[in-house]
Amino acid sequence: MALSRRAFFGGLGASAVASPVLSALVAARGFEEATAAWETGAYPTLSPPGADEVRIGGNENPLGPGKRALDALVSELDQSKRYPFNSRVGNRELMDTLAERFDAKPEHFVVGAGSSEILRNGVRIFCSPERHLVTGLLSYGSPVTESKKLGNEYRPIPLDDELRLDLSGMAEAARGAGMVYVCNPNNPTATIHPASTIESFIVEVQKTAPEALILVDEAYHDYVTDPAHKTMIPLATTRKNVAVARTFSKAYGMAGLRLGFGCGHPETIEQLRRYSLSANANVLAIAAGVASLRDRKHIERERERNEKVRRFTLDFFEGAGYQSTDTQTNFLFVNLGEPAKQFREACAKDKVFVARDFPPMEKTHCRVSIGTMDEMQRATAVFAKVLGVQSSDAGAGGAQ
């Protein structure tokens, strides 16, 4: 007997929400590794959801979205036929919800397909052959990738001794720049600068480079537990040429749905909006995003869960004699004293997959994302084997 679409959508209900397969698909674990491979011309075949693997290389939320987000996603499946400006839960409701959540106005926001669209559009609009990009070395690579595509100059400023962004060096390099990219917390090093330092940096750069866009990437904001850290959204809404980029791909567990947003002064946001892809956010992503923004307790629980597993994983490496940065994210950046490739390939033999290389530190450091507690117990056992340490010598992580 044929199954109508109405019957199919209605039949999903609670079973779909409870399905680990649906959560895994929305979380899109492995997406970042695949994207990096595609950009270099290699096309990997990733295993299906539920495979007997530990994928901790892409900084994804291992649990996917919260229940309210999944409920909203399923309830709006019948709206897949609609454009996001004509659907039951659409762009207008997302903008209104963002404004309510961050005590701002709808005109302070622009939607992106993840935050990457916001970052790349910032480069397209504000940079040129005459106006360079300033970024950290290391930092998230999307703005540099876009600059290379456009043939624009970029100036990567080496990190400080604690593997944090060298804001003094970046401020000096900002003279004549088109865009200054500040990833805080920084990816891949997991480090942060306190809010007071970022605010002072913005004031300094706006004096020396008033035409440049200062784009603060807060992709990992919801994982920070340091009370000195605060979002720059309130400042961005009042200062021209300052913007904040956020994504639903990390703590909200929606990497596979591709939803993000930028926030800033209306004049700055209008410039970014003109370069946005038409209908860039699909109706299911919007519905899940709205529900996620309204479910603050879910994010609090996710932060607490991540902190517990992060501490467990840090204890393993510290007990084994390996130093990690002072992480404020859902990943570690660990000094293994050996090439990441060597460590990665050895772990992969036991189906534990950590991150790709991050030049120029790929000879010593490896980024390890935080999975579930069960996943990290399995992973640290493999790490102990690969690194040649005894479980009793490797702290809590190796004892499980």
Secondary structure as UniProt FT lines:
FT   HELIX           5..18
FT   HELIX           20..27
FT   TURN            28..30
FT   HELIX           31..39
FT   TURN            40..41
FT   TURN            49..50
FT   STRAND          54..55
FT   TURN            62..63
FT   HELIX           67..75
FT   HELIX           77..79
FT   TURN            80..81
FT   TURN            84..85
FT   HELIX           91..101
FT   TURN            102..103
FT   HELIX           106..108
FT   STRAND          109..112
FT   TURN            114..115
FT   HELIX           116..126
FT   TURN            129..130
FT   STRAND          133..137
FT   HELIX           142..150
FT   STRAND          154..158
FT   TURN            161..162
FT   HELIX           167..173
FT   TURN            174..176
FT   STRAND          179..183
FT   TURN            187..189
FT   HELIX           195..208
FT   TURN            210..211
FT   STRAND          213..217
FT   TURN            219..220
FT   HELIX           221..223
FT   TURN            227..228
FT   HELIX           233..236
FT   TURN            237..238
FT   TURN            240..241
FT   STRAND          242..247
FT   TURN            251..252
FT   TURN            255..257
FT   STRAND          260..264
FT   HELIX           266..274
FT   TURN            278..279
FT   HELIX           283..293
FT   HELIX           296..319
FT   TURN            320..321
FT   STRAND          323..324
FT   STRAND          331..335
FT   HELIX           340..348
FT   TURN            349..351
FT   STRAND          352..353
FT   TURN            359..360
FT   TURN            362..364
FT   STRAND          365..369
FT   HELIX           373..387
FT   HELIX           391..393
FT   HELIX           395..398
//
